[in-house]
Amino acid sequence: MRALVYTGEGRLEIEDRPEPVPALGEITVDVELVGICGSDILGYMGRSPGRVPPLILGHEFVARRNGTLVAVNPLVGCGICTMCLAGKENLCLQMRLIGLHHDGALRERIAVPERNVIAIDNGGRGEVVALAEPLACALHSISMVPRPESKRTLIIGFGCLGTMIATVLRHIGGRGFHIIDNAEGRRALAGRFGATAVRAEDVGPARYDAIYDCAGYAATRELSCRAIVPGGDIVLVGYGQAQGGVDFTDMVRREYHMHGVMAYGAGAFREAVQLLQSGVLEVEGLIKIYPLEMGQLAFDEARSKKSQVIKTFLRIAADQP
C-alpha cells in the first residue's frame, strides 16, 4: 500500500509499505482524509525529537470501515491504569499517539484499537469530522476554566486550535472575546467566530479573566502573565518554546493560575465528534485538500502560509470524491 513517509528534515516520500496486521483488540480501517497538525509540521522540520525518521506522520484523520465513515481517536492509553479508568487517557504513563510513537495515518490503511473508533451514522462530511481531534483539544482546554462563557477572554494565536477554542466558547454562550495573531489573514477571521482582533501592544495589564495561549512562546507567556487579572486563569495550549516568559514571584503575589493542557480524554473526543455532526462549525473557506501525491507541497504550504485556511488535509485514496 502507498504511504507518505517522513524520511528526513524537510523531506517526504511516497513509499510502498506492507499491509497493517491488527493486534488483539484492533481493526483495520481505510484512511480517507488526514489533517496536517502543527506538531506534524514541527516533526517534518526536524524540530520534534519524538518523531524520528523514517516515520509515517498523521494523527488527525477519518477513515472508512466496511464503507461507513468513522472518526478515530489517535490517543491510545493502556486502558487499565488509574488515569485511564478516570477518563484521563491523555495522562496515562503508557499513552501512545498515532503518528508520533509509531507510524501514523498518512497511508492507505491503518490498524487501530476498536475502542477508539466512532462510527458516523448520519452521513457526516469527512472534512468536518476530521476536525474532531483539534476540537477535542479545545474542549479540554476550556474545561480548565470555571464558567468560561462568563469570562473576559483572550486567545493568543488564531490558527486551528485558536479557532476551535473560539468555536466552543461561542457555542456555550461566550461573547465579546478577543484574539491576537501576527497574520493578517488569521486576524480577519475573528468576526466569523464572534471575536474581535486586538494588537498585543494595545493589551493593558490585568485585563482578562481567562487567556488561552495557543502559541506557547516566551513572549506570549509574558504577555499572558501581564494581561491576566489577579486570580485569573492562563491555559497553555501551544508549546512553541520550552522555557521563558513566566515570573513565578508575580504569579504567587497575584495568585493567578496556569494550566498545562495535554490533548484530551476519550470523553472530549466523543463530544467533539457529536458537536461537529450537529453543525457547530461551518468549514467553507477554512480548509484545503491535496491529494497524497502532493504531500510535500501541502506540508510546505501549511508551514509557510498564514492565510484563512486553518487546516490542510491530504486525501489518501485517488478515487475518493
C-alpha positions as CSV (number, residue, x, y, z in Angstrom):
1,M,0.0,0.0,0.0
2,R,1.1,3.6,-0.5
3,A,2.3,5.7,2.4
4,L,3.8,9.2,2.7
5,V,6.9,8.8,4.8
6,Y,8.9,11.5,6.6
7,T,12.4,10.5,5.7
8,G,14.5,13.4,7.0
9,E,14.3,17.1,7.7
10,G,12.0,18.7,5.1
11,R,11.6,15.5,3.1
12,L,8.6,13.4,2.5
13,E,8.5,10.5,0.0
14,I,5.8,8.1,-1.3
15,E,6.8,4.5,-0.4
16,D,5.2,1.1,-0.7
17,R,4.6,-0.3,2.8
18,P,3.3,-3.6,4.0
19,E,-0.4,-4.0,4.8
20,P,-1.1,-3.5,8.6
21,V,-1.6,-6.5,10.7
22,P,-4.1,-5.8,13.5
23,A,-3.2,-6.9,17.0
24,L,-5.7,-8.2,19.6
25,G,-8.4,-5.6,20.0
26,E,-7.6,-3.8,16.8
27,I,-9.3,-3.4,13.5
28,T,-8.1,-2.2,10.1
29,V,-9.7,0.9,8.6
30,D,-9.3,2.6,5.1
31,V,-7.9,6.1,5.6
32,E,-9.8,8.8,3.8
33,L,-8.5,12.2,5.0
34,V,-5.6,13.2,7.2
35,G,-5.1,16.7,8.6
36,I,-1.7,18.3,8.9
37,C,-1.2,19.3,12.5
38,G,1.3,21.9,13.8
39,S,3.1,19.1,15.6
40,D,3.4,17.2,12.3
41,I,5.0,20.3,10.7
42,L,7.5,20.5,13.6
43,G,8.3,16.9,13.0
44,Y,8.7,17.4,9.3
45,M,11.1,20.3,10.1
46,G,13.2,18.2,12.4
47,R,12.0,20.1,15.5
48,S,10.0,17.3,17.2
49,P,12.5,15.0,18.9
50,G,9.9,12.2,19.3
51,R,9.3,12.0,15.6
52,V,12.3,10.0,14.3
53,P,12.5,9.3,10.6
54,P,11.6,7.2,8.8
55,L,8.1,7.7,10.2
56,I,4.6,7.9,8.7
57,L,3.1,11.1,10.2
58,G,-0.6,11.9,10.7
59,H,-2.9,11.6,13.7
60,E,-5.9,13.8,12.7
61,F,-7.9,11.6,10.4
62,V,-11.2,10.0,9.3
63,A,-11.5,6.6,7.7
64,R,-13.9,4.0,6.3
65,R,-14.8,0.7,8.0
66,N,-16.8,-1.5,5.7
67,G,-17.9,1.6,3.8
68,T,-19.0,3.5,6.9
69,L,-17.3,6.8,7.8
70,V,-15.5,6.6,11.1
71,A,-13.6,9.0,13.3
72,V,-10.5,7.7,15.0
73,N,-9.2,8.9,18.4
74,P,-5.4,8.7,17.8
75,L,-4.6,8.9,21.5
76,V,-4.2,5.3,22.9
77,G,-3.9,4.7,26.7
78,C,-3.3,1.4,28.4
79,G,-6.9,1.2,29.5
80,I,-6.2,-0.2,32.9
81,C,-4.3,2.4,34.9
82,T,-5.8,4.9,37.3
83,M,-5.7,7.7,34.8
84,C,-7.3,5.7,32.0
85,L,-10.1,4.4,34.4
86,A,-10.8,8.1,35.4
87,G,-11.2,9.1,31.7
88,K,-7.8,10.8,31.6
89,E,-6.1,8.7,28.9
90,N,-4.1,11.7,28.0
91,L,-2.2,11.4,31.3
92,C,-1.6,7.7,31.1
93,L,2.1,7.0,31.6
94,Q,2.0,4.5,28.7
95,M,0.0,6.7,26.4
96,R,0.9,6.5,22.7
97,L,-0.1,8.8,19.9
98,I,-0.6,7.5,16.4
99,G,1.9,9.3,14.2
100,L,4.4,10.0,17.0
101,H,5.2,6.9,18.9
102,H,4.5,4.7,15.9
103,D,3.5,5.0,12.2
104,G,0.5,7.3,11.6
105,A,-2.3,7.7,9.2
106,L,-0.7,9.1,6.0
107,R,-1.2,5.7,4.3
108,E,-4.0,3.8,2.7
109,R,-4.8,1.6,5.7
110,I,-4.0,1.5,9.4
111,A,-4.8,-0.8,12.3
112,V,-6.2,1.0,15.3
113,P,-7.8,0.0,18.6
114,E,-11.5,-0.8,18.0
115,R,-12.4,1.1,21.2
116,N,-11.0,4.3,19.6
117,V,-13.3,4.1,16.5
118,I,-16.6,6.1,16.4
119,A,-19.0,5.3,13.5
120,I,-20.5,8.4,11.8
121,D,-24.1,7.2,11.0
122,N,-25.8,10.3,9.7
123,G,-23.9,11.0,6.5
124,G,-21.4,13.4,8.1
125,R,-18.8,15.1,5.9
126,G,-15.3,13.6,6.3
127,E,-13.5,17.0,6.1
128,V,-15.7,18.2,9.0
129,V,-15.4,15.2,11.2
130,A,-11.7,15.1,10.7
131,L,-11.5,18.2,12.9
132,A,-12.6,16.2,15.9
133,E,-9.0,16.0,17.2
134,P,-8.3,19.7,17.4
135,L,-11.9,20.4,18.6
136,A,-11.3,17.9,21.4
137,C,-8.2,19.7,22.4
138,A,-10.2,22.9,22.6
139,L,-12.9,21.3,24.7
140,H,-10.3,20.1,27.2
141,S,-8.6,23.5,27.2
142,I,-11.8,25.3,28.1
143,S,-12.6,22.8,30.8
144,M,-9.7,24.2,32.8
145,V,-11.5,27.5,33.4
146,P,-14.5,27.7,35.7
147,R,-17.6,29.2,33.9
148,P,-15.6,30.0,30.8
149,E,-18.5,31.6,29.0
150,S,-18.7,34.4,31.5
151,K,-15.1,35.4,31.4
152,R,-13.3,38.3,29.6
153,T,-11.2,36.1,27.3
154,L,-8.1,36.5,25.2
155,I,-7.0,33.9,22.6
156,I,-3.4,34.2,21.5
157,G,-2.8,32.5,18.2
158,F,-5.8,32.1,15.9
159,G,-4.8,29.1,13.8
160,C,-6.7,25.8,14.1
161,L,-6.6,25.5,17.9
162,G,-7.4,29.1,18.5
163,T,-10.5,29.0,16.1
164,M,-11.6,25.7,17.7
165,I,-11.5,27.4,21.2
166,A,-13.5,30.3,19.8
167,T,-16.0,27.8,18.3
168,V,-16.6,26.2,21.7
169,L,-16.7,29.5,23.5
170,R,-19.4,30.8,21.1
171,H,-21.3,27.5,21.3
172,I,-21.5,27.7,25.2
173,G,-22.6,31.3,25.1
174,G,-19.4,33.3,25.4
175,R,-19.4,36.7,23.7
176,G,-17.0,39.5,23.0
177,F,-13.7,37.7,23.4
178,H,-10.5,39.0,21.8
179,I,-7.8,37.3,19.7
180,I,-4.2,38.1,18.8
181,D,-2.4,36.8,15.7
182,N,0.5,38.2,13.8
183,A,-1.0,37.1,10.4
184,E,-3.5,39.4,8.8
185,G,-5.5,36.5,7.3
186,R,-6.0,35.0,10.7
187,R,-7.0,38.3,12.3
188,A,-9.6,38.7,9.5
189,L,-11.2,35.5,10.7
190,A,-12.1,37.0,14.2
191,G,-15.6,38.3,13.3
192,R,-16.6,35.0,11.7
193,F,-16.1,33.4,15.2
194,G,-17.7,36.1,17.2
195,A,-14.4,37.6,18.3
196,T,-12.5,40.9,18.0
197,A,-8.9,41.1,16.8
198,V,-6.6,43.3,19.0
199,R,-2.9,44.1,18.9
200,A,-0.5,42.8,21.5
201,E,0.9,46.2,22.1
202,D,-2.6,47.6,23.0
203,V,-3.3,44.9,25.7
204,G,-3.2,46.6,29.0
205,P,-2.2,44.9,32.3
206,A,-4.8,42.9,34.3
207,R,-7.4,43.0,31.5
208,Y,-8.5,39.4,31.1
209,D,-10.0,36.8,33.3
210,A,-9.0,33.9,31.1
211,I,-6.2,33.6,28.5
212,Y,-5.6,30.7,26.1
213,D,-2.1,30.7,24.8
214,C,-2.2,28.7,21.6
215,A,1.3,29.8,20.5
216,G,3.5,28.8,23.5
217,Y,6.5,31.2,23.2
218,A,8.3,33.1,25.9
219,A,6.8,36.4,24.5
220,T,3.2,35.1,24.5
221,R,3.6,33.7,28.1
222,E,5.0,37.1,29.2
223,L,2.0,38.8,27.6
224,S,-0.4,36.4,29.2
225,C,1.1,36.9,32.7
226,R,0.9,40.7,32.3
227,A,-2.7,40.7,30.9
228,I,-4.3,38.3,33.4
229,V,-6.2,39.6,36.3
230,P,-5.3,38.5,39.9
231,G,-6.8,35.1,40.4
232,G,-7.3,34.6,36.7
233,D,-6.6,31.5,34.5
234,I,-3.9,31.1,31.9
235,V,-4.3,28.0,29.8
236,L,-1.1,26.8,28.0
237,V,-2.2,25.1,24.8
238,G,0.7,25.7,22.4
239,Y,4.3,24.7,23.1
240,G,6.4,26.5,20.5
241,Q,9.2,27.2,23.0
242,A,10.0,25.3,26.2
243,Q,11.2,28.0,28.5
244,G,10.8,31.6,29.4
245,G,8.2,34.3,29.9
246,V,6.9,33.5,33.4
247,D,7.7,35.5,36.6
248,F,6.8,33.0,39.3
249,T,7.0,35.6,42.1
250,D,4.4,37.6,40.3
251,M,2.2,34.5,39.9
252,V,2.4,33.9,43.7
253,R,1.7,37.6,44.6
254,R,-1.3,37.9,42.2
255,E,-2.4,34.3,42.7
256,Y,-3.3,33.6,39.1
257,H,-3.5,30.0,37.8
258,M,-1.5,28.5,35.0
259,H,-2.9,25.2,33.4
260,G,-0.9,22.9,31.2
261,V,-3.1,21.1,28.6
262,M,-2.2,17.7,27.2
263,A,-4.5,16.8,24.4
264,Y,-7.8,15.4,25.8
265,G,-9.6,12.3,27.2
266,A,-11.8,9.9,25.3
267,G,-14.9,11.7,26.5
268,A,-13.8,15.0,25.0
269,F,-13.1,13.3,21.7
270,R,-16.6,11.8,21.6
271,E,-18.1,15.2,22.5
272,A,-16.1,16.8,19.7
273,V,-17.5,14.3,17.1
274,Q,-21.0,15.0,18.3
275,L,-20.6,18.7,18.1
276,L,-19.2,18.6,14.6
277,Q,-22.1,16.3,13.5
278,S,-24.5,18.9,14.9
279,G,-23.2,21.6,12.7
280,V,-21.3,23.6,15.3
281,L,-18.7,24.6,12.6
282,E,-19.1,25.8,9.0
283,V,-15.8,25.0,7.3
284,E,-16.4,26.8,4.0
285,G,-13.1,28.6,3.1
286,L,-11.3,27.3,6.2
287,I,-9.8,24.1,4.7
288,K,-7.7,23.0,1.7
289,I,-7.4,19.4,0.5
290,Y,-4.5,18.0,-1.5
291,P,-4.0,14.5,-3.0
292,L,-1.5,12.3,-1.2
293,E,1.0,12.7,-4.1
294,M,1.2,16.4,-3.3
295,G,2.2,15.8,0.3
296,Q,5.5,17.7,0.1
297,L,3.7,20.8,-1.3
298,A,0.9,20.5,1.2
299,F,3.4,20.4,4.2
300,D,5.4,23.3,2.7
301,E,2.3,25.5,2.3
302,A,0.9,24.6,5.7
303,R,4.3,25.5,7.2
304,S,4.7,28.8,5.4
305,K,1.3,30.3,4.8
306,K,-0.8,32.2,7.4
307,S,-3.9,32.5,5.4
308,Q,-7.5,32.0,6.4
309,V,-7.0,28.3,5.8
310,I,-6.9,26.8,9.2
311,K,-6.4,23.2,8.3
312,T,-4.8,21.4,5.3
313,F,-5.8,17.9,4.6
314,L,-4.4,15.1,2.4
315,R,-6.8,12.8,0.7
316,I,-5.4,9.3,0.7
317,A,-7.3,7.3,-2.0
318,A,-7.0,8.6,-5.5
319,D,-10.7,7.5,-6.3
320,Q,-12.2,9.3,-3.3
321,P,-14.5,12.3,-4.1
